[in-house]
Amino acid sequence: MDKITNNPSATAEPQNAASHPKDWWWRFWFLLPLYPQSKRRTLRTEVVQDTVWTFEQVQGILYVVVPVRMTIVRLETGGLLVYAPVAPTPECLRLVNELVAQHGDIRYIILPTISGLEHKIFVAPFARHFPQAQVFVAPHQWSFPFNLPLSWLGFPAGRTHPLPADSRQAPFAGQFDYAILGPIDLGPGRFSEVAFFHRPSRTLLVTDTIVSIPAEPPAINQLDPYPLLFHARETVADPIADTAANRRKGWQRIALFTFYFRPSTVAVGKLSQAAREAFKAAPDRSRKAFFGLFPFQWQPHWQRSFERLRGGGRLLVAPVLRTLILNRAPQATIAWADKIAQWNFQQIIPCHLDAPIPATPQQFRQAFAFLEPSPHTDSSTIEPDPTHLPNADIELLQTLNRQLVDRGIVPAEKEWG
């Protein structure tokens, strides 16, 4: 299924063959058993005409479901480059192969992270469908609980390579620059991300570090609106009602769960009490409805919390990255952001949530101001952390951070200097 953005450079594509559940099948779902398990729909969007396309699926837990995205870029020398593959379902492969038929083979497949299982787990299966493609991975890959060679994890041994430290040494350097963040030591593991800049389309590709939250539910989430409608309810007795308002309400609450895990504007009751209420009041006690369990009680002002989090769709570093990861290497992260801010991009495509995001290098750099110890005073006019989030909302993450540090599981945050 195709979707066209309102990017002025995009034009309508012909509709694909009708989608069918058998085409959504992902046979290795049990390796990372997230919703929607074995059935994953794919939505293709042409972002820049005949040049850049995104492929979206969804993933989540407890119906907290968000988009996960792959981007494909046409190479001027012929063929295609794939950034962060998604599950290669029959539907996804059909949509990819339509591009292959028009623009040439998949030549390069990029794994831009070392820790994001929701990205790493699809690379080897995807690569098997395109045996002519060279696979380039972020350096310093690792696995848990055992640090195994990539070939043992299914990556094609003869055509898997670490990305060169200098992007000018990569075979696609004629069109792309990239910058590697990390690896950042997290104790049991490491974090790294590789941002790619496609110069011809002035598009920045990132994985997890930057997102923008849409006010309306993404199109891929609306193909199966049940998770949206599940979270739109106020009580366990409320029916599932499919309206535009409920889809919007459900999405905004999902966003709060996604970023805060436990938002301050929702109370989560005890499971025993939720079970009693489900038995008495739930109109639907099916497995799909979690047997009628709905332990959430939203406060009347929950939407203000969402609007503050969204900030009008601003560029945002997710709270979990701010609280648990990037603050372990603030200077390295700022240096990485400074390098990227030198590129003349005009839009950003992250692997999650909204895309494409119209944005300037200055706005990108501003999103990382929270790592700086004092206001930035040069002519770029970067101000101290304009994306400050309420302590009440990030309390769970701050508590988790303190516990991990106190127990010696992760290193403490690094001071600037």
C-alpha positions as CSV (number, residue, x, y, z in Angstrom):
1,M,0.0,0.0,0.0
2,D,1.3,3.5,-0.9
3,K,1.0,6.8,0.8
4,I,2.2,10.1,-0.7
5,T,3.5,12.9,1.5
6,N,2.5,16.5,0.9
7,N,6.2,17.1,0.1
8,P,5.9,19.3,-3.0
9,S,8.5,17.1,-4.7
10,A,6.4,14.0,-4.4
11,T,3.9,12.8,-6.9
12,A,1.3,10.1,-6.8
13,E,2.3,6.5,-7.4
14,P,0.0,3.9,-8.9
15,Q,-1.8,1.7,-6.3
16,N,-0.3,-1.7,-5.6
17,A,-2.1,-5.0,-5.7
18,A,-4.7,-5.4,-2.9
19,S,-3.1,-6.2,0.4
20,H,-3.9,-9.6,1.9
21,P,-3.2,-11.0,5.4
22,K,-1.0,-13.8,3.9
23,D,1.2,-11.0,2.6
24,W,1.8,-9.6,6.1
25,W,3.3,-12.8,7.4
26,W,6.6,-12.4,9.4
27,R,7.8,-15.9,10.2
28,F,10.5,-14.9,12.7
29,W,8.3,-12.8,15.0
30,F,9.1,-14.9,18.0
31,L,12.7,-13.6,18.0
32,L,11.4,-10.3,19.2
33,P,7.7,-11.0,20.1
34,L,6.3,-7.5,19.9
35,Y,2.8,-6.6,18.6
36,P,1.6,-7.3,16.0
37,Q,3.6,-10.5,16.2
38,S,3.4,-12.5,12.9
39,K,1.2,-10.1,10.9
40,R,3.0,-6.9,9.9
41,R,1.5,-4.5,7.3
42,T,3.7,-2.3,5.3
43,L,3.0,1.3,4.1
44,R,5.3,2.8,1.4
45,T,5.6,6.5,1.0
46,E,7.3,8.4,-1.8
47,V,9.1,11.3,0.0
48,V,11.1,12.7,-2.8
49,Q,9.9,11.9,-6.3
50,D,11.9,8.9,-7.8
51,T,14.5,9.3,-5.1
52,V,13.5,8.7,-1.5
53,W,10.9,6.3,-0.2
54,T,9.9,5.2,3.3
55,F,8.5,1.8,4.4
56,E,6.6,1.7,7.6
57,Q,5.4,-1.0,9.9
58,V,4.3,-0.9,13.5
59,Q,5.5,-2.5,16.7
60,G,4.7,-2.2,20.4
61,I,3.6,-3.9,23.6
62,L,0.3,-3.7,25.5
63,Y,-1.2,-1.8,22.5
64,V,1.4,1.0,22.9
65,V,2.1,0.8,19.2
66,V,4.4,3.2,17.2
67,P,5.8,3.2,13.6
68,V,9.1,1.6,12.7
69,R,10.6,2.8,9.4
70,M,13.0,1.8,6.7
71,T,14.2,4.3,4.1
72,I,15.3,3.5,0.5
73,V,17.3,6.0,-1.5
74,R,18.0,5.8,-5.3
75,L,21.6,6.0,-6.2
76,E,22.7,8.3,-9.1
77,T,25.0,5.6,-10.3
78,G,22.1,3.1,-10.4
79,G,20.5,0.9,-7.8
80,L,19.3,1.5,-4.3
81,L,20.5,2.0,-0.8
82,V,18.5,0.7,2.2
83,Y,18.7,2.4,5.6
84,A,17.5,0.3,8.7
85,P,15.5,-2.6,7.1
86,V,12.1,-3.6,8.5
87,A,10.6,-7.1,8.4
88,P,10.8,-8.5,4.9
89,T,7.2,-9.7,4.7
90,P,5.8,-10.7,1.2
91,E,4.1,-7.4,1.1
92,C,7.2,-5.4,2.0
93,L,9.3,-7.4,-0.5
94,R,6.8,-6.8,-3.3
95,L,6.9,-3.0,-2.6
96,V,10.7,-3.0,-2.6
97,N,10.9,-5.1,-5.8
98,E,8.7,-2.6,-7.6
99,L,11.4,-0.1,-7.0
100,V,14.1,-2.5,-8.0
101,A,12.3,-3.1,-11.3
102,Q,12.4,0.7,-12.0
103,H,15.7,1.7,-10.5
104,G,18.0,-1.3,-10.2
105,D,19.2,-3.7,-7.6
106,I,19.6,-3.2,-3.9
107,R,23.3,-2.4,-3.7
108,Y,23.8,-1.4,-0.1
109,I,22.0,-2.3,3.2
110,I,22.8,-0.2,6.2
111,L,22.5,-1.2,9.9
112,P,22.9,2.2,11.6
113,T,22.8,1.0,15.2
114,I,24.5,-1.5,17.5
115,S,21.8,-1.8,20.2
116,G,18.4,-1.3,18.5
117,L,17.0,-4.9,18.3
118,E,14.0,-3.6,16.5
119,H,16.3,-2.6,13.6
120,K,19.1,-5.2,13.9
121,I,16.9,-8.2,13.9
122,F,15.6,-7.6,10.4
123,V,18.9,-7.0,8.6
124,A,20.0,-10.6,8.0
125,P,16.6,-11.8,6.8
126,F,16.3,-8.8,4.6
127,A,19.8,-9.3,3.1
128,R,19.0,-12.9,2.2
129,H,16.4,-11.7,-0.3
130,F,19.0,-9.5,-2.0
131,P,22.2,-11.6,-2.4
132,Q,23.9,-8.9,-4.6
133,A,23.7,-6.3,-1.8
134,Q,26.7,-5.4,0.4
135,V,25.8,-5.0,4.1
136,F,27.4,-2.2,6.1
137,V,27.0,-2.1,9.8
138,A,27.7,0.4,12.6
139,P,31.1,-0.5,14.1
140,H,31.4,-2.3,17.5
141,Q,28.4,-4.5,17.1
142,W,27.5,-6.6,20.2
143,S,24.9,-9.1,21.3
144,F,23.4,-10.3,24.6
145,P,23.7,-12.5,26.6
146,F,26.7,-13.7,24.5
147,N,28.7,-11.5,22.2
148,L,28.6,-13.6,19.0
149,P,30.1,-12.9,15.6
150,L,27.6,-11.4,13.2
151,S,27.8,-14.4,10.9
152,W,26.5,-16.5,13.8
153,L,23.5,-14.1,13.9
154,G,22.7,-14.7,10.3
155,F,24.5,-11.8,8.7
156,P,26.0,-12.9,5.3
157,A,29.7,-13.5,6.1
158,G,31.2,-12.6,2.7
159,R,29.4,-9.3,2.3
160,T,29.0,-7.8,5.7
161,H,31.4,-4.9,6.6
162,P,31.8,-2.3,9.3
163,L,31.2,1.2,8.1
164,P,34.6,3.0,7.6
165,A,35.3,5.6,10.3
166,D,35.8,8.1,7.5
167,S,32.6,8.4,5.4
168,R,34.8,9.4,2.4
169,Q,36.1,5.8,2.3
170,A,32.6,4.3,1.8
171,P,31.6,3.1,-1.7
172,F,28.5,5.4,-1.6
173,A,30.5,8.5,-0.6
174,G,29.6,10.2,-3.9
175,Q,26.1,10.9,-2.5
176,F,26.3,10.4,1.2
177,D,28.1,11.7,4.3
178,Y,27.6,10.0,7.6
179,A,28.6,10.6,11.2
180,I,29.0,7.9,13.9
181,L,28.0,8.6,17.5
182,G,29.7,6.3,20.0
183,P,30.0,3.7,21.0
184,I,28.8,4.9,24.4
185,D,29.6,2.6,27.3
186,L,26.4,1.5,29.2
187,G,27.9,-1.2,31.3
188,P,26.2,-4.4,30.1
189,G,26.2,-3.0,26.5
190,R,26.9,-0.1,24.2
191,F,25.0,2.5,22.2
192,S,25.8,3.9,18.8
193,E,24.0,5.5,16.0
194,V,25.0,6.5,12.4
195,A,23.3,9.5,10.8
196,F,23.3,9.6,7.0
197,F,23.1,12.7,4.9
198,H,21.9,12.3,1.3
199,R,23.3,15.4,-0.3
200,P,21.2,15.4,-3.6
201,S,17.9,15.4,-1.7
202,R,19.2,17.3,1.3
203,T,17.7,14.6,3.6
204,L,19.1,13.5,7.0
205,L,18.4,9.9,8.0
206,V,18.6,9.1,11.7
207,T,17.6,6.1,13.8
208,D,16.5,6.8,17.4
209,T,18.2,10.0,18.5
210,I,15.7,12.5,17.1
211,V,11.9,12.2,16.7
212,S,8.9,14.4,16.2
213,I,5.5,13.6,17.6
214,P,2.5,14.1,15.2
215,A,-0.7,15.3,16.7
216,E,-2.8,12.9,14.6
217,P,-2.2,9.1,14.5
218,P,0.2,8.1,11.8
219,A,-1.3,6.5,8.7
220,I,0.3,3.1,9.4
221,N,-1.3,3.0,12.8
222,Q,-4.7,3.7,11.3
223,L,-4.6,0.6,9.1
224,D,-5.6,-1.3,12.2
225,P,-7.0,1.2,14.7
226,Y,-7.8,-1.2,17.5
227,P,-4.8,-0.2,19.7
228,L,-5.7,3.5,19.3
229,L,-9.3,2.8,20.3
230,F,-8.3,0.5,23.2
231,H,-6.4,3.4,24.8
232,A,-9.1,6.0,24.0
233,R,-11.4,4.6,26.6
234,E,-11.9,6.2,30.0
235,T,-13.1,3.1,31.9
236,V,-13.2,-0.7,31.4
237,A,-17.0,-0.4,30.7
238,D,-16.5,1.8,27.7
239,P,-17.1,0.1,24.4
240,I,-14.5,0.3,21.5
241,A,-15.9,3.1,19.4
242,D,-14.2,3.9,16.1
243,T,-14.3,7.7,15.6
244,A,-11.7,10.2,14.5
245,A,-11.7,11.8,17.9
246,N,-11.1,8.4,19.6
247,R,-8.3,7.6,17.2
248,R,-6.7,10.9,18.0
249,K,-7.2,10.5,21.8
250,G,-5.8,7.0,21.7
251,W,-2.7,8.0,19.7
252,Q,-1.9,10.9,22.1
253,R,-2.1,8.6,25.1
254,I,0.1,6.0,23.3
255,A,2.7,8.8,22.8
256,L,2.7,9.6,26.5
257,F,3.2,5.9,27.4
258,T,5.9,5.6,24.7
259,F,8.1,8.4,26.0
260,Y,7.4,8.4,29.7
261,F,6.5,4.7,30.4
262,R,4.4,6.0,33.3
263,P,3.1,9.5,32.6
264,S,2.2,11.5,35.7
265,T,-1.3,12.1,34.3
266,V,-2.4,8.4,34.5
267,A,-2.8,6.2,37.5
268,V,-2.3,2.5,36.9
269,G,-4.3,0.4,39.4
270,K,-3.5,-2.9,40.9
271,L,-4.0,-6.0,38.7
272,S,-6.3,-7.6,41.2
273,Q,-8.7,-4.6,41.2
274,A,-8.5,-4.4,37.4
275,A,-9.4,-8.1,37.2
276,R,-12.5,-7.6,39.5
277,E,-13.6,-4.6,37.4
278,A,-13.2,-6.6,34.2
279,F,-15.3,-9.4,35.5
280,K,-18.1,-7.0,36.5
281,A,-18.0,-4.3,33.8
282,A,-16.0,-5.2,30.7
283,P,-18.2,-5.6,27.6
284,D,-15.4,-7.5,25.9
285,R,-13.4,-10.1,27.8
286,S,-11.7,-11.7,24.8
287,R,-8.0,-12.3,24.5
288,K,-7.8,-9.4,22.0
289,A,-9.1,-7.1,24.7
290,F,-6.6,-8.5,27.3
291,F,-9.6,-10.4,28.9
292,G,-11.2,-7.1,29.8
293,L,-8.3,-5.7,31.8
294,F,-8.0,-1.9,31.7
295,P,-6.2,-0.6,34.7
296,F,-5.7,3.0,33.5
297,Q,-7.3,6.1,35.0
298,W,-6.5,9.3,33.1
299,Q,-6.6,12.6,34.8
300,P,-8.6,15.4,33.1
301,H,-5.5,17.4,32.2
302,W,-3.7,14.5,30.4
303,Q,-3.9,16.3,27.1
304,R,-1.9,19.3,28.4
305,S,0.9,16.8,29.2
306,F,0.8,15.5,25.6
307,E,0.9,19.0,24.2
308,R,3.9,19.9,26.3
309,L,5.7,16.7,25.2
310,R,4.9,17.3,21.6
311,G,5.9,21.0,21.7
312,G,4.1,21.7,18.4
313,G,6.0,18.9,16.6
314,R,9.5,20.1,17.6
315,L,12.5,17.9,17.3
316,L,12.9,15.9,20.4
317,V,15.4,13.6,22.0
318,A,13.4,10.9,23.7
319,P,13.5,11.0,27.5
320,V,15.0,7.5,27.8
321,L,18.0,8.6,25.7
322,R,18.3,11.8,27.7
323,T,18.1,10.1,31.0
324,L,19.9,6.7,30.5
325,I,22.2,7.0,27.5
326,L,23.4,10.2,26.0
327,N,24.2,11.8,29.4
328,R,26.9,9.1,29.6
329,A,28.8,10.9,26.8
330,P,27.6,14.5,26.6
331,Q,30.7,16.0,24.9
332,A,30.9,13.2,22.3
333,T,27.2,13.6,21.6
334,I,27.5,17.4,21.2
335,A,30.5,17.0,18.9
336,W,28.4,14.5,16.8
337,A,25.5,17.0,16.7
338,D,27.8,19.8,15.8
339,K,29.2,17.8,12.8
340,I,25.7,17.0,11.6
341,A,24.6,20.6,11.9
342,Q,27.3,21.5,9.4
343,W,25.3,19.6,6.7
344,N,22.8,21.6,4.6
345,F,19.8,19.3,5.1
346,Q,16.2,20.5,4.9
347,Q,14.3,17.5,6.2
348,I,14.9,14.6,8.6
349,I,13.6,11.0,8.3
350,P,13.9,9.1,11.7
351,C,13.1,5.5,12.1
352,H,10.1,6.2,14.4
353,L,7.1,8.4,14.6
354,D,6.7,11.4,12.2
355,A,8.5,11.7,8.8
356,P,9.6,13.5,6.9
357,I,10.2,16.4,9.3
358,P,11.0,19.8,7.8
359,A,14.0,20.9,9.8
360,T,17.1,23.0,9.7
361,P,20.6,22.1,11.0
362,Q,20.1,24.7,13.7
363,Q,16.9,23.1,14.9
364,F,18.7,19.7,15.0
365,R,21.5,21.1,17.0
366,Q,19.1,22.9,19.4
367,A,17.5,19.5,20.3
368,F,20.7,18.5,22.1
369,A,21.1,21.6,24.2
370,F,20.0,19.7,27.3
371,L,23.5,18.1,27.4
372,E,25.3,21.5,27.8
373,P,26.1,22.7,31.3
374,S,25.4,26.4,30.5
375,P,23.8,28.5,27.8
376,H,25.5,28.4,24.4
377,T,26.7,32.0,23.8
378,D,28.0,32.1,20.3
379,S,26.3,33.6,17.3
380,S,24.2,30.5,16.6
381,T,21.9,31.7,19.4
382,I,21.4,28.2,20.9
383,E,19.6,28.4,24.2
384,P,19.7,26.1,27.1
385,D,17.3,23.1,26.8
386,P,14.1,24.5,25.4
387,T,12.8,20.9,25.4
388,H,12.7,20.6,29.2
389,L,10.2,18.0,30.3
390,P,8.3,17.9,33.6
391,N,10.1,16.1,36.4
392,A,6.8,14.4,37.4
393,D,6.6,12.7,33.9
394,I,10.2,11.5,33.8
395,E,10.3,10.5,37.5
396,L,10.2,6.8,36.6
397,L,13.2,7.1,34.3
398,Q,15.1,9.2,36.8
399,T,14.4,6.6,39.5
400,L,15.5,3.8,37.2
401,N,18.7,5.7,36.4
402,R,19.5,6.1,40.1
403,Q,18.9,2.4,40.8
404,L,21.1,1.2,37.9
405,V,23.9,3.5,38.9
406,D,23.7,2.7,42.7
407,R,23.8,-1.0,41.9
408,G,26.8,-0.6,39.6
409,I,25.0,-1.9,36.6
410,V,25.6,1.2,34.4
411,P,28.2,4.0,34.8
412,A,27.2,7.3,36.3
413,E,26.4,10.3,34.1
414,K,29.5,12.2,33.0
415,E,30.1,15.7,34.0
416,W,31.0,18.2,31.3
417,G,34.7,18.8,31.0
